[in-house]
Amino acid sequence: MSVLISAVTMASVERIPRLLGLLGDKLDIALSIVAFTVPGVTLGAQLASRVASHIPQHVLERRLCVQFILVAARTLGEVIL
């Protein structure tokens, strides 16, 4: 499964130059998104299954909920402030 995710990630990277050509002046934003997304997806796909197999399901669910709440709070904080 992780090989499939990596292959899909690399296939999407191939389309990035076309996307960047359409963006024009928003090139910095697109490059920033690509710079964080590609390594994050690749590493996450490889490591998540190994980590998840060693941690109980209920612990994973709680940590994920807390993480989503923190990300949402930070995003709202940046929008409001």
C-alpha angles and dihedrals in degrees: 000000000000090000089056092051091049091049092051090048092052091046090054091050088059090063095052097090090058090049092048091052090057095048100060108173094019092069094117092057092049093048091050091052092049093046092058101032102053098051092039094054094043096049094038092054092051099043104034097071092049094048093044092054091061099045126070116253096241091053091051092050093051094047091049091050091050091048092051091049092051093048091048092049092049092048092049090046092054092048095047097042 
